[in-house]
Amino acid sequence: MTTETKKKPDDNYGKIIKAASEEFAEKGYEGARVDEIARRARVNKATLYYHVGDKAALYESALLKIFKDMEAELSDNVDNAVTPDKKLKTLVTTIAKNIMSSQFFAPTMLREIASGGQNLPKDVFLAMSRIVAILHSILDKGEKEGVFVKPNILVTHLMIIGALNFCAMKKLVIQQGESSGALTGDPFINESWETVGEYVAETLINGLKVRKQV
């Protein structure tokens, strides 16, 4: 078997997941079509079903790829940061990179939030909970070291994800803002994920820091 032949399954899998991500981002779970995903990936449906499975499996695989990539990067980056505030900043900027570099994550997750997560598979919930656990460990360490006040973990997580999802949907936000006059001319909407991530992190850290008594 040649090297090229050995690579084919992985190549097909990657193409299928990319195509599925695009289809779900544009049309949502209900509107997405397996035929269209196969067309985007330039594979036949038999190949698609062989490598991934039906629409539910495609959706789960596309989401899991993002969360597993994010989790792996978070684990490495957060471990390398020393203090609780640096760990929290690293977590937020890493999440910002993963969310804002993806055209799939924000529109998909916003749809799931609106629908009450009705299409989210169990394994995706578990992947999300592992990321929340990383945040929990950082905030717990910060509280024990007297750096952070006692936080509400879920609210803190939702603040991070909500802000970054909103910025990732900046094109839609700009369109709505210009039509309503709400965000016209706001330069922050056009910033890079690095700038957005750092701003969200610093705002969060300032809110969580223990205030020294004068």
C-alpha positions, 0 to 999 in steps of 0.5 A: 500500500502506498503512502498516498493510499494510506493518507486517503482516509485521513484526508477524506475525514478532514475534508468531510469535517470541514465541509460539515462545519461549513454547512452547519454554520450556514444552515444550522442542524435542521437546515443542513443536508448530508448531500450538500456536505458530501458535495462540499467535501467532494466525496460520495455519500458512501465515503461520507457514511463510512468515515463519519456517519449520519448527520448527527454523527457529522454534527458531533464530530465537527463540534468535538474537533473544536472542543478537543483542539481547544482543550488540548491547547488550553491544557498546555498553555495554562500549565505553562502560566505561573500565577492565577491571573496569568493562567486566567488570561491565558485561558481567555486568550486561548479560547478567543483564538479558537472561537474567533478563528473558526467560522463554525463555532460562534454561529453554531453555539449561538443557535444551540443556546437559542434552542436550549442545546437540543442538538448537542450530543452528550460527548460534546457536553462532556468536552465543554465540562472539561473546559469549565473544569480548567477554569474552575481549577484556575479560579479555585487556585486564585481564591486560595492564594488570595488573588481572586474573590470567590467566583460563580464558576458558571457565570464566569464561564458564560461571561467569557464565552458570551463575549467572545461569541459576540465578537466572533459574530462581528460581521452580523453585529456590524450590520445590526449596529449600523442599521440601528446606530448602536455600534457604528464606528466602534473600532473594537469590533474590528480588532484581532482575536489577540486584542479581544481576548486580552481585553476580555481577560483584563476586564474579567481579572480586574473584576475578580481581583481581591481589593486590598483594604486601605 
